[in-house]
Amino acid sequence: MKPQWFGRYRGLVEALICFANNYSNVHSKEFLGDEVKLSFSQIQVVEYLLENEEYNQKMSEVAKRLGISASSFTKLANKLVEKGVLQKFHIKGNNKDNIIQVTPLGRKVYQDYAEQVASKIFREMFELGDELTEDEIELFTKMLRSLSTKIGWKDKEPVVLVAIDK
């Protein structure tokens, strides 16, 4: 029996599933960079912070925007702080909310990534995309965003059961 619900999108859905599976196999492995090894998920945090640094967003806001649970994001950010890629701050008079910013080392690591790895990974996709109009790119982006809103925790922390010893 062949699933019919894909309709004319079978090839696209298959490509997305294949990408998601490949990405899930490597997203947390630290192999990017020369000076400091980072994972794709760590690079995404640095990239987002660099793109939005003027907003000084709280860690919870960054986690929400990236679609990561707050607890997972805190672990990710703490690891990047340990590596010297990020630095934590609070706003004067507010010790509760942490703000994170990219350090000079983090900027260098990201620049190296952008020059080397990103061009190897995205070059072919961008070349294929050159055939698309801006409207088609916008539509494809909306399609992917609609899919990503249906997957994930969306502000909910996963339920973790802890056995109680008697």
C-alpha positions in Angstrom: 0.0 0.0 0.0 1.4 3.4 -0.9 0.4 6.4 1.2 -1.8 8.7 -0.9 -2.1 11.7 1.5 1.2 13.2 0.1 -0.4 13.8 -3.3 1.9 15.8 -5.6 4.1 16.7 -2.6 5.5 13.2 -2.2 9.0 14.1 -3.4 9.1 17.3 -1.2 7.9 15.5 1.9 10.4 12.7 1.3 13.2 15.3 0.9 12.2 17.1 4.1 12.1 13.8 6.0 15.5 12.8 4.7 16.9 16.3 5.6 15.3 16.1 9.1 16.8 12.6 9.7 20.3 13.6 8.5 20.2 16.8 10.5 19.0 15.0 13.7 22.0 12.7 13.4 24.5 15.6 13.5 22.8 18.6 15.0 24.3 18.2 18.4 27.7 16.7 17.4 30.5 19.3 17.9 32.6 19.2 14.7 32.4 22.7 13.2 35.3 25.1 13.5 39.0 25.0 14.0 39.7 26.9 17.3 36.5 25.8 19.0 34.3 22.9 17.9 30.6 23.7 17.7 27.5 21.8 16.7 24.9 23.0 14.2 22.5 23.8 17.1 25.3 25.8 18.8 26.1 27.7 15.6 22.4 28.5 15.2 22.3 30.1 18.6 25.3 32.3 17.8 23.9 33.2 14.4 20.5 34.2 15.8 22.2 36.3 18.5 24.4 38.1 16.0 21.4 38.8 13.8 19.4 40.2 16.7 22.0 41.6 19.0 20.5 45.1 19.2 17.4 43.6 21.0 19.3 42.2 24.1 16.7 39.4 24.4 16.2 37.3 27.5 17.3 33.7 27.2 13.7 32.6 27.4 12.8 34.8 24.4 15.7 33.4 22.3 14.7 29.9 23.2 11.1 30.5 22.1 12.2 32.1 18.8 14.5 29.2 18.0 11.8 26.6 18.9 13.9 25.1 21.8 12.5 24.3 25.2 13.8 26.7 27.9 15.7 24.0 29.7 17.4 22.7 26.6 18.3 26.2 25.6 19.8 26.9 29.0 22.1 23.8 28.7 23.1 24.9 25.2 23.8 28.5 26.2 25.8 27.3 29.3 28.0 25.1 27.1 28.7 28.1 24.8 29.5 30.2 27.8 32.0 27.6 29.0 33.6 27.6 25.5 34.0 31.4 25.6 31.6 31.9 22.7 28.8 33.6 24.7 28.7 35.7 27.8 25.8 36.1 30.2 24.6 39.4 31.6 21.6 40.8 33.5 20.0 44.1 33.3 21.0 46.4 36.2 18.4 45.9 39.0 17.1 42.6 37.5 19.1 39.6 38.4 16.4 37.2 37.3 16.5 37.6 33.5 19.7 36.6 31.8 20.8 38.2 28.5 23.4 36.5 26.4 25.7 38.0 23.9 28.3 36.7 21.5 31.9 37.3 22.6 34.7 38.4 20.2 35.8 34.7 20.1 32.2 33.8 19.2 32.2 36.3 16.4 35.5 34.9 15.0 34.2 31.3 15.2 31.0 32.3 13.4 32.9 34.2 10.7 35.1 31.1 10.1 32.0 28.9 9.9 30.3 31.3 7.5 33.3 31.4 5.2 34.0 27.7 5.2 31.2 25.4 6.2 28.1 27.3 5.2 29.4 27.8 1.7 30.0 24.0 1.3 26.5 23.2 2.8 24.3 25.8 1.2 26.0 26.7 -2.0 24.2 24.2 -4.2 20.8 24.9 -2.6 21.3 28.7 -3.2 22.3 28.0 -6.8 19.2 26.0 -7.4 17.2 28.7 -5.6 18.5 31.3 -8.1 15.8 30.0 -10.4 13.1 31.0 -8.0 11.3 34.3 -7.8 11.1 36.2 -4.5 7.4 35.2 -4.2 8.2 31.5 -4.7 10.9 31.7 -2.0 8.5 33.5 0.3 5.8 30.8 -0.4 8.3 27.9 0.2 9.4 29.6 3.5 5.7 29.9 4.6 5.3 26.2 3.8 8.3 25.2 6.0 7.2 27.5 8.8 3.7 26.1 8.8 5.2 22.6 9.1 7.6 23.6 11.9 4.7 25.1 13.9 3.1 21.7 14.1 6.2 20.0 15.4 7.9 20.7 18.7 7.0 21.6 22.3 5.9 25.2 21.7 6.7 26.7 25.2 5.9 23.4 26.9 8.6 21.6 28.8 8.6 17.8 28.1 7.3 15.8 31.0 10.1 13.8 32.6 9.1 11.1 35.1 11.5 10.5 38.0 11.1 7.3 39.9 10.6 7.7 43.6 12.6 5.2 45.7 10.8 3.6 48.5 
